[in-house]
Amino acid sequence: MQAKAQQLPIWYDICDEQDLISNSGVCALLGQQQVAIFTLDWQGHRQLYALSNYDPVGKANVIYRGIMGSVNGQPVVASPLYKEHYCLASGQCLENDALSLPTFEVELKAGKVRIAL
């Protein structure tokens, strides 16, 4: 029995770091996939999160326009349509366990924001 080769993610340059908006979201199009990228600046640290931009309740690509906050100490984004809260780290909806947003690996490298697919 042969072991399957592990496929490494492909990284895509999305934008320059200066294009990010602190404590807010921006949207990028990767092929047919819209990705919401959130920048959380807290106590001198910058954390990036990348989730699907598609709101499964409102059935529209609007997540990047959501309001960032925290619920029980975890960073979230509230959908701008029906206000469901999605965990930025996991994509899980806090109000409905059956809902979640796909998440993507994201990094800053040499001043570029990169996402892995």
Helices and strands as residue ranges (DSSP letters): E 11-16, G 17-19, E 24-30, E 33-42, E 45-52, E 54-55, E 60-61, G 63-65, E 67-71, E 74-78, E 85-87, E 103-109, E 112-116
